[in-house]
């Protein structure tokens, strides 16, 4: 809710509020008030908002005219998303004729920030649309659909040779955020409750290989709790309907909880996924089953957040109807992103999966043991002028290398794509 935008304003309040000084109480009382003030300031620094509020309220009960404490109490209420209280306290100081002019300027800027964030918080519905389109080259169309959604359920055609082809793709989307205006007191912090929903339609059309045209309709919805600059958590229900070559292929129903803790210079995420995978074609009936994944990701930020590094570890388990499609194993991930120019960044991601399958695969007479390595290199650039204003261009190279003790499932694949995307607020 605009916390970064208010950082400079809050710093100005702190510096200028010192000029308001203390009223002349007795020496012992002044010592107590100063100690309480330092306790409140430390609580604000540590994001212990309830403790900060109590400290500044106690000071004002002792010294009702101490505007220095009143301004910091306004900041505490602002961080607690109580914009009405923050505004009332700041206005009391602003309307005092004894308030110095330089303090008035900073308070006016603070009130403008409060008003803007209050308007956003009171906005119950936010709609956004998106449009993405582009072109790609695929070195191995025959391996079947390839995405993070389908990577561990590739459909290979026995006896087919590797074929390359070009494709065009289109992906419109629509998202909705519902803000009920609810503030939840959670210990020292205050969380805001949101409900977020998304719908996207993806279609990839190959030039010559119509049997591998891919369509994915995705709908997700679920609640989220957000504590600014501290943590966020959510629970998403996602439905993915997949078509391949013009025919219905599968419906995946997935439940995805997550929680992310933010700390100085980084964040740490725990997440999981439980999915039921139902296939529509008789040839895929044995591949139906339940998929589960859980793990953690650590992200660190450097160079004033221009550079980010990530490392993740997840465990995957798929319990299919037929043992030959049932597998489990770890997934390792390393990623980096760098803001190389004002409106653009470079990124890279490497993922390795080591999967052990339970049942033997006829006619080979042995269970599959596979190692998949995936490398993604790319860049994004946001245009800021002309007819492409606010459009983002993404260029990406995706390389997959799958090694298996069963020759049918050993393959390599490269995809190069160029995407243009823009978001629209409705």
DRENLUM-400139 format. One record per residue: y, x, z of N, C-alpha, C in turn. Coordinates in steps of 0.1 Angstrom, whole numbers, padded with zeros to 4 digits, always signed. Example, Ala and Ser with C-alpha at 12.3 -4.5 7.8 and 13.67 -1.06 7.14 Angstrom:
<nodes>
-0057+0132+0078-0045+0123+0078-0033+0132+0078 -0022+0128+0071-0011+0137+0071+0000+0129+0079 
</nodes>
This chain:
<nodes>
-0012+0008+0000+0000+0000+0000+0013+0009+0000 +0013+0018-0009+0025+0026-0010+0027+0037+0000 +0016+0041+0007+0018+0051+0018+0023+0064+0013 +0019+0069+0001+0024+0081-0004+0039+0080-0008 +0042+0068-0013+0056+0066-0017+0065+0066-0005 +0060+0063+0007+0068+0063+0019+0068+0076+0026 +0061+0086+0022+0060+0098+0030+0073+0105+0032 +0081+0106+0021+0094+0112+0022+0104+0104+0030 +0103+0091+0029+0112+0082+0037+0108+0083+0051 +0095+0084+0055+0092+0085+0069+0096+0098+0075 +0095+0109+0067+0099+0122+0071+0114+0122+0074 +0122+0115+0066+0136+0114+0068+0139+0106+0080 +0131+0096+0083+0133+0088+0096+0131+0097+0108 +0121+0105+0107+0118+0114+0118+0129+0124+0121 +0134+0130+0110+0144+0140+0112+0157+0134+0116 +0161+0123+0110+0174+0117+0113+0174+0109+0126 +0162+0104+0130+0161+0097+0143+0164+0106+0154 +0162+0118+0153+0165+0128+0164+0179+0128+0167 +0188+0125+0157+0202+0125+0159+0207+0113+0168 +0198+0103+0169+0201+0092+0177+0201+0095+0192 +0192+0105+0195+0192+0110+0209+0186+0100+0219 +0186+0105+0232+0182+0096+0243+0194+0091+0251 +0193+0080+0256+0203+0075+0266+0202+0083+0278 +0212+0084+0287+0212+0093+0298+0205+0087+0310 +0192+0086+0311+0185+0081+0323+0184+0092+0333 +0178+0090+0344+0175+0100+0354+0166+0111+0348 +0167+0123+0354+0160+0134+0349+0145+0132+0348 +0139+0126+0359+0125+0123+0359+0121+0113+0349 +0129+0103+0348+0126+0092+0338+0127+0098+0324 +0137+0106+0321+0138+0112+0308+0126+0121+0305 +0121+0128+0315+0109+0136+0312+0097+0127+0308 +0095+0116+0315+0084+0106+0312+0086+0101+0298 +0098+0097+0294+0100+0091+0281+0098+0101+0270 +0102+0114+0272+0100+0124+0262+0085+0127+0261 +0077+0127+0272+0063+0129+0271+0056+0118+0264 +0060+0105+0267+0055+0094+0259+0058+0095+0244 +0070+0099+0241+0074+0100+0227+0065+0110+0220 +0062+0122+0226+0054+0132+0220+0040+0127+0218 +0035+0119+0228+0022+0113+0227+0021+0103+0215 +0032+0095+0214+0032+0086+0202+0033+0093+0189 +0040+0104+0188+0041+0111+0176+0028+0118+0172 +0021+0123+0182+0008+0129+0180-0002+0118+0175 -0001+0107+0181-0010+0096+0177-0008+0092+0163 +0005+0091+0159+0008+0088+0145+0003+0099+0136 +0004+0111+0140-0001+0122+0131-0016+0121+0130 -0023+0117+0140-0038+0116+0140-0043+0102+0135 -0033+0094+0130-0037+0080+0125-0043+0071+0136 -0040+0074+0149-0044+0065+0160-0032+0055+0162 -0033+0045+0153-0021+0036+0152-0019+0027+0164 -0030+0022+0170-0029+0014+0182-0023+0022+0194 -0027+0034+0195-0022+0042+0206-0007+0046+0204 -0004+0048+0191+0010+0051+0188+0019+0039+0191 +0014+0027+0187+0022+0015+0190+0024+0013+0205 +0014+0015+0213+0015+0013+0227+0025+0023+0233 +0024+0035+0229+0033+0045+0234+0048+0042+0231 +0051+0038+0219+0065+0035+0216+0070+0022+0222 +0061+0012+0223+0064+0000+0230+0067+0003+0245 +0060+0011+0251+0062+0015+0265+0076+0022+0267 +0079+0030+0257+0092+0037+0258+0103+0027+0257 +0102+0017+0248+0113+0007+0246+0113-0002+0258 +0102-0004+0266+0103-0012+0278+0111-0005+0289 +0111+0009+0288+0119+0017+0297+0133+0018+0293 +0135+0021+0280+0148+0024+0274+0150+0015+0261 +0154+0002+0263+0154-0007+0252+0164-0003+0241 +0173+0006+0244+0183+0010+0233+0179+0023+0226 +0167+0028+0229+0164+0041+0223+0159+0039+0209 +0168+0040+0199+0164+0037+0185+0155+0047+0179 +0155+0059+0185+0145+0069+0180+0131+0064+0181 +0128+0058+0192+0114+0053+0194+0112+0040+0186 +0123+0032+0184+0122+0020+0176+0118+0023+0162 +0124+0033+0156+0121+0037+0142+0107+0041+0140 +0102+0049+0150+0088+0053+0149+0078+0042+0151 +0082+0032+0160+0074+0020+0161+0074+0012+0148 +0085+0012+0141+0085+0005+0128+0075+0012+0118 +0075+0025+0119+0065+0032+0110+0051+0029+0114 +0048+0028+0127+0034+0025+0131+0031+0011+0126 +0040+0001+0128+0037-0012+0123+0035-0012+0107 +0042-0004+0101+0041-0003+0086+0027+0002+0082 +0022+0012+0089+0009+0017+0086-0002+0007+0090 +0001-0002+0099-0008-0012+0104-0007-0025+0095 +0001-0024+0084+0002-0035+0074+0010-0047+0080 +0016-0045+0091+0024-0056+0097+0039-0054+0092 +0041-0058+0080+0054-0055+0074+0066-0063+0080 +0063-0075+0085+0074-0082+0091+0079-0075+0104 +0070-0070+0112+0075-0063+0124+0082-0050+0121 +0077-0043+0111+0083-0031+0106+0097-0033+0102 +0099-0044+0094+0112-0047+0089+0122-0051+0100 +0117-0060+0109+0126-0064+0120+0131-0052+0129 +0122-0043+0132+0126-0031+0140+0136-0022+0133 +0133-0020+0120+0142-0011+0113+0156-0017+0111 +0156-0031+0110+0169-0037+0108+0177-0037+0121 +0171-0037+0132+0178-0036+0145+0186-0023+0146 +0180-0012+0141+0186+0000+0141+0197+0001+0131 +0194-0005+0119+0204-0005+0108+0217-0013+0112 +0215-0024+0119+0226-0032+0122+0234-0028+0135 +0230-0017+0141+0237-0012+0153+0249-0004+0148 +0261-0007+0151+0273+0000+0146+0273+0015+0150 +0265+0019+0160+0265+0033+0165+0256+0041+0156 +0248+0035+0147+0238+0043+0139+0246+0051+0129 +0243+0064+0129+0251+0073+0119+0248+0069+0105 +0258+0072+0096+0256+0068+0081+0244+0074+0075 +0241+0087+0078+0229+0094+0071+0216+0087+0075 +0216+0082+0088+0204+0075+0092+0203+0061+0085 +0214+0055+0083+0214+0042+0076+0209+0043+0062 +0212+0054+0055+0207+0056+0041+0192+0057+0041 +0186+0064+0051+0171+0066+0051+0164+0053+0055 +0171+0046+0065+0165+0033+0069+0165+0023+0057 +0176+0023+0049+0177+0014+0038+0165+0017+0028 +0162+0030+0025+0151+0033+0016+0138+0029+0022 +0136+0030+0035+0124+0026+0042+0122+0011+0040 +0133+0003+0042+0132-0011+0041+0129-0015+0027 +0134-0008+0017+0130-0011+0003+0116-0009+0001 +0110+0002+0006+0096+0005+0005+0088-0006+0012 +0092-0011+0024+0085-0021+0031+0085-0034+0023 +0096-0037+0017+0097-0050+0009+0088-0049-0003 +0087-0038-0010+0079-0036-0021+0064-0038-0018 +0060-0031-0007+0046-0032-0002+0042-0045+0003 +0052-0052+0009+0050-0065+0015+0047-0075+0003 +0055-0073-0008+0053-0082-0019+0039-0080-0026 +0035-0067-0026+0021-0065-0032+0011-0070-0023 +0012-0069-0009+0002-0073+0000+0001-0089+0000 +0013-0095-0003+0013-0110-0003+0008-0116-0017 +0006-0107-0026+0001-0111-0039-0014-0114-0038 -0018-0126-0040-0032-0130-0037-0041-0126-0049 -0037-0128-0061-0045-0125-0073-0039-0115-0082 -0047-0105-0086-0043-0095-0095-0053-0095-0107 -0048-0097-0119-0057-0097-0131-0053-0085-0139 -0063-0078-0144-0061-0067-0154-0071-0068-0165 -0067-0065-0177-0076-0065-0189-0076-0050-0194 -0087-0047-0200-0088-0033-0206-0095-0034-0220 -0092-0025-0228-0097-0024-0241-0100-0009-0245 -0113-0007-0248-0117+0007-0252-0125+0006-0265 -0122+0016-0274-0130+0017-0287-0130+0031-0291 -0140+0034-0300-0141+0048-0304-0152+0050-0314 -0155+0063-0316-0165+0067-0326-0173+0078-0319 -0186+0079-0324-0195+0089-0318-0205+0094-0328 -0210+0106-0326-0221+0112-0334-0233+0114-0324 -0245+0109-0328-0257+0110-0320-0267+0118-0327 -0272+0129-0321-0281+0138-0328-0295+0133-0327 -0298+0123-0319-0312+0119-0317-0312+0104-0314 -0309+0096-0323-0309+0081-0321-0322+0076-0317 -0333+0082-0322-0347+0077-0320-0351+0077-0305 -0344+0084-0297-0348+0085-0283-0344+0072-0276 -0337+0063-0282-0333+0050-0276-0320+0050-0269 -0317+0039-0262-0304+0039-0256-0302+0049-0245 -0291+0055-0244-0288+0066-0234-0275+0063-0227 -0276+0061-0214-0264+0060-0206-0269+0062-0191 -0260+0063-0182-0264+0065-0168-0272+0053-0164 -0270+0041-0170-0278+0030-0166-0292+0031-0170 -0295+0036-0182-0308+0036-0188-0315+0050-0188 -0308+0060-0183-0313+0074-0185-0328+0076-0180 -0332+0069-0170-0345+0070-0165-0355+0060-0170 -0350+0052-0180-0359+0042-0186-0358+0043-0201 -0358+0055-0206-0357+0057-0221-0369+0050-0228 -0367+0044-0239-0378+0038-0247-0379+0047-0259 -0390+0055-0260-0393+0064-0271-0403+0057-0280 -0401+0059-0293-0410+0054-0303-0420+0064-0307 -0433+0062-0304-0443+0072-0307-0444+0075-0321 -0445+0088-0324-0447+0093-0338-0435+0094-0346 -0423+0089-0341-0411+0089-0348-0405+0103-0348 -0398+0107-0358-0391+0120-0359-0376+0118-0354 -0371+0129-0350-0357+0129-0345-0347+0126-0357 -0338+0116-0354-0329+0112-0365-0315+0112-0359 -0305+0116-0366-0291+0116-0362-0284+0105-0370 -0273+0101-0363-0265+0090-0370-0251+0089-0363 -0242+0083-0370-0228+0080-0364-0228+0066-0360 -0218+0063-0350-0217+0050-0345-0202+0047-0341 -0199+0034-0341-0186+0029-0336-0189+0021-0324 -0180+0020-0314-0183+0012-0302-0170+0006-0298 -0172-0006-0291-0160-0014-0286-0164-0019-0272 -0154-0018-0263-0157-0023-0249-0144-0030-0243 -0143-0043-0244-0133-0050-0237-0137-0053-0223 -0127-0055-0214-0131-0057-0200-0120-0066-0193 -0124-0072-0182-0115-0080-0174-0118-0078-0159 -0108-0075-0151-0110-0074-0137-0101-0083-0129 -0106-0086-0117-0098-0095-0108-0099-0090-0094 -0088-0089-0087-0088-0085-0073-0082-0097-0065 -0089-0102-0055-0084-0112-0046-0081-0106-0033 -0068-0108-0029-0064-0103-0016-0061-0115-0007 -0069-0118+0003-0067-0129+0012-0056-0127+0022 -0050-0115+0022-0039-0112+0032-0044-0111+0046 -0057-0106+0047-0063-0105+0060-0062-0090+0065 -0057-0088+0078-0057-0075+0084-0068-0075+0095 -0076-0065+0095-0087-0064+0105-0084-0053+0114 -0083-0055+0127-0081-0044+0137-0095-0038+0140 -0096-0025+0136-0109-0018+0138-0106-0005+0146 -0106-0007+0159-0103+0004+0168-0089+0008+0166 -0086+0021+0163-0073+0026+0161-0067+0022+0148 -0075+0019+0138-0070+0016+0125-0070+0001+0122 -0063-0002+0111-0062-0016+0106-0067-0016+0091 -0076-0024+0088-0082-0025+0074-0077-0037+0067 -0076-0036+0054-0073-0047+0046-0086-0051+0038 -0088-0064+0036-0099-0069+0030-0096-0074+0016 -0104-0069+0006-0103-0073-0008-0116-0078-0013 -0115-0086-0024-0127-0090-0032-0124-0086-0046 -0133-0078-0052-0130-0072-0065-0142-0077-0074 -0138-0081-0086-0148-0085-0096-0144-0079-0110 -0154-0076-0118-0152-0070-0131-0162-0076-0141 -0158-0077-0153-0166-0081-0165-0163-0072-0176 -0174-0066-0182-0172-0058-0194-0183-0060-0204 -0179-0059-0217-0188-0061-0228-0188-0048-0237 -0199-0042-0237-0200-0029-0245-0209-0031-0257 -0205-0027-0269-0213-0028-0281-0212-0015-0289 -0223-0009-0292-0224+0003-0301-0232-0001-0314 -0225+0002-0325-0231-0001-0338-0233+0012-0346 -0246+0015-0349-0249+0026-0357-0247+0024-0372 -0244+0034-0379-0242+0032-0394-0254+0029-0401 -0265+0035-0398-0278+0033-0405-0289+0028-0397 -0289+0030-0383-0300+0028-0375-0298+0015-0367 -0299+0003-0373-0296-0009-0367-0306-0012-0355 -0318-0007-0356-0327-0009-0345-0323-0004-0332 -0313+0005-0332-0308+0011-0319-0294+0007-0316 -0289-0003-0322-0276-0009-0318-0277-0013-0304 -0267-0010-0296-0268-0012-0281-0257-0022-0277 -0261-0032-0269-0251-0041-0262-0254-0042-0248 -0244-0040-0239-0245-0042-0225-0234-0051-0219 -0238-0062-0213-0228-0070-0206-0230-0068-0192 -0219-0064-0185-0219-0061-0171-0209-0069-0163 -0215-0075-0152-0206-0083-0143-0209-0078-0129 -0198-0074-0122-0200-0070-0108-0189-0077-0099 -0193-0079-0086-0184-0086-0077-0188-0082-0063 -0178-0082-0054-0181-0079-0040-0169-0076-0032 -0171-0075-0018-0159-0073-0009-0157-0058-0007 -0145-0054-0003-0142-0040+0000-0132-0040+0012 -0134-0031+0021-0125-0028+0032-0118-0015+0030 -0105-0015+0032-0097-0003+0030-0088+0000+0042 -0090+0012+0047-0081+0018+0057-0073+0029+0050 -0060+0028+0048-0053+0037+0041-0054+0051+0046 -0057+0061+0037-0058+0075+0040-0069+0078+0050 -0078+0069+0053-0089+0071+0063-0103+0069+0057 -0106+0057+0053-0119+0054+0047-0118+0040+0039 -0128+0039+0031-0130+0026+0024-0145+0024+0023 -0149+0011+0022-0163+0007+0021-0164-0006+0013 -0175-0008+0007-0177-0020-0001-0192-0023-0004 -0194-0034-0009-0207-0039-0013-0206-0047-0026 -0212-0041-0037-0211-0047-0050-0225-0053-0054 -0224-0065-0060-0235-0070-0067-0233-0069-0082 -0242-0063-0090-0239-0060-0104-0251-0065-0112 -0248-0072-0123-0258-0077-0132-0255-0071-0146 -0265-0064-0152-0264-0058-0165-0274-0064-0174 -0269-0071-0185-0278-0076-0195-0277-0067-0207 -0289-0062-0211-0290-0052-0222-0297-0057-0234 -0291-0054-0246-0297-0058-0258-0298-0045-0267 -0310-0044-0273-0313-0033-0282-0317-0038-0296 -0310-0033-0306-0314-0037-0319-0313-0052-0322 -0303-0058-0315-0301-0073-0316-0310-0081-0308 -0320-0076-0301-0329-0083-0293-0326-0081-0278 -0329-0091-0270-0328-0089-0255-0338-0078-0250 -0333-0069-0243-0341-0058-0238-0344-0060-0223 -0334-0061-0214-0336-0062-0200-0324-0068-0193 -0327-0072-0180-0317-0076-0171-0319-0069-0158 -0309-0061-0154-0309-0053-0142-0300-0060-0131 -0305-0063-0120-0298-0069-0109-0297-0059-0097 -0285-0055-0094-0283-0043-0085-0274-0046-0073 -0277-0042-0061-0269-0043-0049-0265-0029-0046 -0252-0026-0044-0247-0013-0042-0237-0012-0031 -0242-0008-0019-0232-0005-0008-0227+0009-0008 -0215+0012-0003-0210+0025-0002-0199+0026+0009 -0197+0038+0014-0186+0041+0023-0181+0055+0020 -0168+0056+0020-0161+0069+0017-0152+0072+0029 -0153+0084+0034-0144+0089+0045-0135+0099+0038 -0122+0098+0041-0112+0107+0036-0108+0117+0047 -0107+0130+0043-0102+0140+0053-0092+0149+0046 -0086+0158+0053-0076+0166+0047-0083+0175+0036 -0079+0173+0024-0084+0181+0013-0097+0176+0007 -0101+0164+0010-0114+0160+0004-0118+0146+0009 -0130+0142+0005-0137+0130+0009-0152+0131+0008 -0159+0123+0016-0173+0123+0017-0178+0109+0015 -0188+0107+0006-0193+0093+0003-0208+0092+0005 -0212+0082+0012-0226+0078+0013-0228+0065+0004 -0238+0064-0004-0240+0052-0012-0255+0050-0015 -0258+0038-0019-0272+0034-0022-0272+0024-0033 -0283+0022-0038-0285+0011-0048-0299+0006-0048 -0300-0008-0048-0313-0014-0049-0312-0023-0061 -0322-0022-0071-0321-0029-0083-0335-0034-0087 -0335-0047-0092-0347-0053-0098-0345-0052-0113 -0354-0046-0120-0353-0044-0134-0364-0053-0141 -0359-0063-0149-0367-0072-0156-0366-0070-0171 -0377-0069-0178-0377-0066-0192-0381-0079-0200 -0375-0081-0212-0378-0093-0219-0389-0092-0229 -0392-0080-0234-0402-0079-0245-0416-0076-0238 -0427-0081-0245-0440-0079-0239-0444-0065-0239 -0439-0057-0248-0442-0042-0248-0437-0035-0236 -0427-0041-0230-0421-0034-0218-0425-0040-0205 -0434-0050-0205-0438-0057-0193-0442-0048-0182 -0450-0038-0185-0454-0029-0174-0443-0020-0168 -0431-0020-0174-0420-0012-0169-0412-0020-0159 -0414-0033-0157-0407-0040-0147-0409-0035-0133 -0399-0036-0125-0401-0032-0111-0388-0031-0103 -0389-0024-0092-0377-0023-0083-0373-0008-0082 -0360-0006-0084-0354+0008-0083-0346+0009-0071 -0347+0021-0064-0338+0024-0053-0333+0038-0054 -0321+0040-0049-0315+0053-0049-0305+0054-0037 -0305+0065-0030-0295+0067-0019-0292+0082-0019 -0280+0085-0014-0276+0098-0013-0261+0100-0009 -0256+0112-0011-0243+0116-0006-0236+0124-0016 -0222+0123-0016-0214+0131-0025-0202+0137-0017 -0199+0149-0019-0188+0156-0012-0178+0160-0023 -0165+0157-0021-0155+0160-0030-0144+0168-0023 -0139+0179-0029-0128+0187-0023-0117+0188-0033 -0105+0188-0028-0093+0189-0037-0085+0202-0034 -0081+0208-0045-0073+0221-0044-0061+0220-0052 -0052+0230-0050-0040+0231-0058-0032+0218-0059 -0029+0213-0047-0022+0200-0046-0029+0189-0054 -0042+0189-0053-0050+0179-0060-0051+0180-0075 -0046+0191-0080-0048+0193-0095-0063+0197-0098 -0070+0203-0089-0084+0206-0091-0093+0199-0081 -0103+0193-0086-0113+0186-0077-0127+0191-0081 -0135+0193-0070-0149+0198-0072-0158+0188-0064 -0169+0185-0070-0179+0175-0064-0193+0181-0064 -0200+0177-0054-0214+0181-0053-0221+0169-0047 -0233+0165-0053-0240+0153-0048-0255+0155-0048 -0261+0148-0039-0276+0148-0039-0281+0134-0036 -0290+0129-0045-0295+0116-0043-0310+0116-0045 -0317+0106-0039-0331+0105-0040-0334+0092-0048 -0342+0093-0058-0345+0081-0067-0360+0077-0065 -0362+0064-0066-0375+0059-0064-0376+0046-0073 -0386+0046-0082-0388+0034-0090-0402+0029-0089 -0404+0017-0084-0418+0011-0082-0420+0001-0093 -0427+0006-0104-0429-0003-0116-0442-0010-0114 -0444-0020-0122-0456-0028-0122-0468-0019-0126 -0466-0010-0135-0477-0001-0139-0475+0013-0133 -0485+0019-0127-0483+0033-0120-0477+0043-0130 -0481+0042-0143-0476+0053-0152-0461+0053-0154 -0454+0042-0150-0440+0041-0151-0433+0043-0137 -0441+0044-0127-0436+0046-0113-0433+0060-0111 -0421+0063-0105-0417+0077-0102-0408+0078-0090 -0407+0090-0085-0397+0094-0075-0393+0108-0077 -0381+0112-0070-0377+0125-0071-0362+0127-0068 -0357+0139-0067-0343+0141-0064-0334+0142-0076 -0321+0140-0074-0311+0142-0084-0300+0150-0078 -0296+0161-0085-0286+0170-0081-0274+0169-0091 -0262+0169-0085-0250+0168-0094-0239+0177-0089 -0233+0184-0099-0221+0192-0097-0210+0188-0107 -0198+0187-0103-0187+0182-0112-0174+0189-0108 -0165+0189-0118-0152+0195-0116-0142+0188-0126 -0130+0187-0121-0119+0181-0129-0106+0189-0127 -0099+0192-0137-0087+0200-0135-0075+0193-0144 -0064+0190-0137-0052+0185-0144-0045+0197-0151 -0049+0199-0164-0045+0211-0171-0031+0209-0177 -0026+0197-0179-0012+0195-0184-0008+0182-0178 +0005+0179-0179+0011+0168-0171+0004+0154-0172 -0001+0151-0184-0008+0138-0185-0022+0139-0190 -0028+0151-0187-0042+0153-0192-0050+0161-0182 -0063+0160-0184-0072+0168-0175-0085+0171-0183 -0091+0182-0178-0104+0186-0183-0114+0183-0172 -0127+0180-0176-0137+0177-0167-0151+0181-0172 -0160+0183-0162-0173+0188-0165-0182+0182-0155 -0195+0178-0159-0204+0173-0149-0218+0178-0153 -0226+0183-0144-0240+0187-0146-0249+0179-0137 -0260+0173-0142-0269+0166-0134-0283+0170-0138 -0291+0172-0127-0306+0175-0130-0314+0165-0122 -0324+0159-0128-0334+0150-0122-0348+0156-0123 -0355+0157-0112-0369+0161-0112-0377+0149-0108 -0385+0144-0117-0392+0131-0115-0407+0133-0116 -0414+0128-0106-0429+0129-0106-0434+0114-0108 -0442+0112-0118-0448+0099-0121-0461+0098-0114 -0465+0085-0110-0477+0083-0102-0490+0083-0111 -0490+0074-0121-0502+0071-0129-0503+0080-0141 -0515+0082-0146-0518+0089-0158-0513+0081-0170 -0509+0088-0181-0503+0082-0193-0513+0084-0204 -0519+0072-0208-0529+0073-0219-0521+0076-0232 -0527+0084-0242-0541+0089-0241-0541+0104-0236 -0530+0108-0229-0529+0122-0225-0537+0125-0213 -0540+0115-0204-0549+0117-0193-0543+0124-0181 -0530+0124-0180-0523+0131-0169-0510+0124-0166 -0506+0125-0153-0493+0119-0149-0482+0128-0154 -0471+0121-0157-0459+0128-0162-0452+0136-0150 -0447+0148-0154-0439+0156-0145-0427+0161-0153 -0415+0155-0150-0404+0158-0159-0392+0163-0152 -0384+0171-0160-0371+0176-0155-0361+0173-0166 -0351+0165-0162-0340+0161-0171-0327+0168-0167 -0321+0175-0176-0308+0181-0174-0298+0175-0183 -0286+0171-0177-0276+0165-0185-0263+0172-0182 -0256+0176-0193-0243+0183-0192-0233+0175-0199 -0221+0172-0193-0210+0165-0199-0198+0173-0198 -0191+0175-0209-0178+0182-0210-0168+0173-0217 -0156+0172-0211-0147+0163-0217-0132+0166-0214 -0123+0158-0220-0109+0158-0216-0104+0144-0218 -0093+0142-0210-0086+0129-0212-0071+0132-0213 -0064+0124-0221-0049+0126-0222-0043+0112-0223 -0032+0110-0215-0025+0097-0215-0012+0099-0223 -0010+0091-0234+0002+0091-0242+0013+0084-0234 +0025+0089-0236+0037+0084-0229+0048+0080-0238 +0046+0079-0251+0056+0075-0260+0050+0070-0273 +0058+0064-0281+0054+0059-0294+0044+0047-0293 +0037+0044-0304+0029+0032-0305+0016+0034-0296 +0013+0046-0292+0002+0049-0283+0006+0049-0268 +0018+0045-0265+0023+0046-0251+0013+0039-0242 +0009+0046-0231+0000+0041-0221-0015+0040-0225 -0018+0045-0237-0032+0046-0241-0037+0059-0236 -0050+0059-0233-0057+0072-0229-0067+0076-0239 -0067+0088-0243-0077+0093-0253-0087+0102-0245 -0100+0100-0247-0110+0108-0241-0119+0114-0251 -0121+0127-0251-0131+0133-0260-0142+0139-0251 -0155+0136-0255-0166+0140-0246-0178+0145-0254 -0184+0155-0248-0197+0161-0254-0207+0159-0243 -0218+0153-0247-0229+0149-0237-0242+0155-0243 -0248+0164-0235-0261+0171-0239-0272+0167-0229 -0283+0163-0234-0294+0159-0226-0306+0168-0230 -0313+0174-0220-0325+0181-0223-0336+0177-0214 -0347+0171-0219-0357+0165-0211-0370+0173-0213 -0375+0179-0203-0388+0187-0203-0399+0179-0196 -0410+0178-0203-0421+0170-0197-0435+0177-0201 -0444+0175-0192-0458+0180-0195-0465+0171-0204 -0459+0159-0208-0465+0150-0218-0455+0151-0230 -0461+0156-0241-0452+0160-0252-0444+0148-0258 -0449+0136-0257-0442+0125-0262-0428+0123-0256 -0427+0127-0244-0414+0124-0236-0405+0137-0235 -0408+0147-0243-0400+0159-0243-0390+0158-0255 -0377+0159-0252-0367+0157-0263-0354+0164-0258 -0345+0165-0268-0332+0169-0266-0322+0160-0274 -0310+0159-0269-0301+0149-0275-0287+0154-0272 -0278+0153-0283-0264+0156-0281-0256+0144-0287 -0245+0141-0279-0236+0130-0283-0222+0135-0282 -0214+0133-0293-0200+0137-0292-0192+0124-0295 -0182+0121-0287-0175+0108-0288-0160+0110-0286 -0152+0101-0292-0138+0101-0290-0134+0086-0287 -0128+0084-0276-0125+0070-0271-0110+0069-0268 -0105+0057-0272-0091+0053-0269-0092+0041-0259 -0084+0041-0249-0085+0030-0239-0071+0027-0233 -0069+0014-0230-0057+0010-0224-0060-0001-0214 -0053-0001-0203-0053-0012-0193-0041-0020-0194 -0042-0033-0192-0031-0043-0192-0031-0051-0180 -0019-0052-0173-0018-0060-0162-0014-0074-0166 -0021-0084-0162-0018-0098-0167-0010-0106-0157 
</nodes>
